[in-house]
Amino acid sequence: MSTADDPTRFGRQVRALRRRLALAGGALNVRLLTFDRLYAECLNAAGEAYTELSEPVLYRLIRSQLDHLTYYAPLVNLPGFTSSLQSLFAEFKAALITPEDLTAAVAALGNDARLAELALIYSRYQQQLHAQSSADRIGLGWLALEVLRATPDLGRDWPLLVIDGFDSFTPLELALLVELAGRVPNISAKHEGGDPAVETTREHASDILDYFMPKAAVLEREGLMGCLLRNYLDKHGVVNSTARALTEHGIAIIPAQKLHAC
């Protein structure tokens, strides 16, 4: 799961970690962030002004772009249509699909009326955001990525960045981490699962809750031990592929040798 799927989940994780730090006596100069806040940190560090529009304002903005449609005209006033567009545009942005990318892809497919009108609405929506010098939640990530690419020194004074609690990243999140990986001196990343493309082929996809399953419960379910072993090896595979990708980009790595040592 990623922040594009459920941003509130990661907000809860941050609050839980703050409580754990407080109970352990606290810590100095530690910032606990979701990706949304990381985007804001990058923009603030670069001195970039931005305006994030609220969800109700974004809803009205999308609704204002639905005039003079043909294919979707019968759906415009139906409950949920505007909200569905809002969610779909968030998915496009998380995948780094710009209105221009979508329009070009639709043209390559023959300009199907359904897709062409969707691309038109998406383009109108993004044009309005740009005209108002505003952004939606995921759009802040676009701005942060632009700022990082234009400011090579941004983030070099961050001593440590720890990424935890994720089993996948959106293309936007991954692109941001790639930019930071070459400049933050120390980055710690914990894998919570195997490659998502591999996980979908497994009889039993990895689940962080399996870690807490009693041995007796595992043995009671026929074949589960073999599935868990496969999940474990999948995690080794994705750790190795990540290490290989980092090394190919000239980023040194140090595997954690005693992660679960007591």
N, C-alpha and C positions, 0 to 999 in steps of 0.2 A: 504494500500500500504506500502511496505517496501523498504529499500535501495537497495535490490537486484533487485527490479522492475524498479526503476527510481532514480539512485543516483543524477542526476542533479536537480531533484525537491527539494531535501533536501539541496543541495548547495544554491539554490535560497532562501529557507527559512532562512538559516543562514545569507545570505547577507542582507535579509530584516530585520531580527532582529538586525543585527549590525547597520543598519541605524536608527532603532527605538531607540536603546540605545543611539546613538550619538545625536539624536534630543532631547532626554530626559536629556541630560547633561553628558552622559557617565557613566561608572562604572569601578571600580578598580578590578583587579584580577579576571575577568570573561572571561572564554574561551568558545567560541561557536564552537561546533564540530558536524560534521556528524559522523556516525559510522566508516567510513574509517579513519577519523582523530582520533577517540577514539582508534582504533586499534593501530595506530602509537604512540599515547600517552602512551599506556600500554607498548609497546615494548621499547620506549625511556626511560621510567621510570625504566625499568628493565635493561637498558644498553645493550639491544639486538640489534645487527647489522642485517639489512635486506636490500634486494634489491627488489623493486617492478618493474616489467617489464611493459613497456608501451603496450598499446593495439596492435599496429602494430607488435611489437616483439612477443607478445603472439600469434598473428595470424600466423606468420611465424613458430613459435615453433610447433603449432598444425599441420600446413601444413606439417612439416617435419616428422610427425609421421604417415602419411597416406600411406606409401609404403607397398607393399605386403599384401594388403587387398583382401578379396574375395567378401563378401556380398556387401560392399560399394564401391568396385572398380569402378563401372560405374558412381558413383556420385562424385568421388574425384575432378574432374576438373570442375564440374558444379558451376556456380556463387551462392554464398550464403551457400554452404555446410560447408566450414570451419567456417564461421561466426556462423552458426547454432550450430556447435559443441562447439564453444567458449561460446555461451549463455547457452547451456545445461550444460556444465561443471560448469559454474558460479552458476546455479541453484542447481546442486549436492552439491557444496561446501556450499552454503547458507543453505542447508538442513542438513549439517554435514554428507553427504554420502561420505565416502572415496572410493578409487578404490577397496580396499579389501571388503568393504561392498557391493558394486555393483557386484563384481565378485561372491561373495557368494550368493547374491540374485538371480543372473542369473543362477547359478548352481542349486539352489533349484527349479527353474522353468524349468529345463531340458536343459539348455544351448542352448536356441534358438539362431540361427546363427546371427540374427540381433542384439540381445542384447549382445551376447557374444563378438562380434567384437566391439561394442560400449564400453564395459567394457575394452577391450584390448587397445583401443585408449586412453581412460581416464587414464588407468594405465601407459601407455607409456608417456603421457603428464606430469603426476605428477612426474614420475621418472626423467624426464629431468629437471623439475623445481628444484627438490631436488639435482640433480647432479650439478646444477649451483648455488646452495645456493640462489635461487631466489623464488619469489612468485608472484601470480597474485593478483588482488585487493581483492577478497574475501579470498584468501589464507592468507593474512595478518591477517584476523580475526582468522583463525586457529592458527597461531603463537601466537597471543595475548592471545587466550584462553589457550594455553599450558603454556604460561608464567604466567598467573594469577593462574593457578592450581598448578604451581611449586613454586610460590612466595606468600605465605600466607599474607605477610605484604603489598604487592603492593596495593595501593589505599587507605590504611587506613589513610593517611594524607590528603586526599581530603575532604574538609569540607562539600561539597554539590554537588550532581549530579541531574540535572533536565532533565527529558525526556519528550519531547513535540512534537506534530505534527505527531504522528503515529497512524494508526488505526490497525496495526498488526506488528508482528516482525517475522523475519525468525528464525528457530531453532538456528542458529549461534548467532544472535543478542540476543536472549532470554537467551542462555547459558552464554553469556558474562555478561549480566545484573544480572543473578542469582549469578555469582561469585562475582560481585561488591556489590550486595545487602547486603552481610554479612560482609562487611568491611568498606564501605563508611558510615559515621555516619548519614547523612541525604540524602535521595533520594526522589525526588518529581516526580511522574509520572501522566500524564493526559491522560485519556482515550478519544479517539475520536470516538469510536463506540462500538458496541456489540461484542460478540464472533463471529469471522469470520465464523465459522461453522453454527451459528444461522442466521447470516446476510443473507447468501445465500438462506435461506428458506423463507425470508420475501418478501411480495409483493412489498414493498418499502424499500430497504436497506438504512441505515442511511447515510447521506451525510452532511459534515460539513457546506455546503452552505445552508442547510435547516435552520440553526440557524439565517440566515440573511433574510429569506423569510418574506415579509410583511404579517400580519394577513389576510388581504383581499385576498391575493393570495392563502393562505392556504384554506380559506373558499370557494373559487371559485371551488376548485377541490374536487369533491365528494369522501368521504372516506379518504382523505389525513390526516385529523386531527387524525383519529383513527390509521393510520399508524405511524404518528409521535409520538403518545402516546406510541405505541408498541416499537418504537425505543428507546424512553426515558427509558422505563422500562428495555429494553435489556441492556442499559448502566449501570443501577443499578445492574443488574445481574452480569455483568462482573467485576464491581468494587468489589462486594461482593466475587466473586470467586477468584479474585486477592488477596484481603485481607485475605481470608481463606488460600490460598497457602503460602503467606508470613508468616502468623502466624504459620502454620504447620512446617515451616522451622526455627522457632525461631526468626523471624524478626519482631520487634515491628512496628506498624503503627499508624498514626494519620490522620484520614480523614479530608479533608479541609471542614470546616463548613460554610464558607462565601466566597466561591470561586467567586461568581458573585455579591457580595455586592458592591454597588457604594459608 
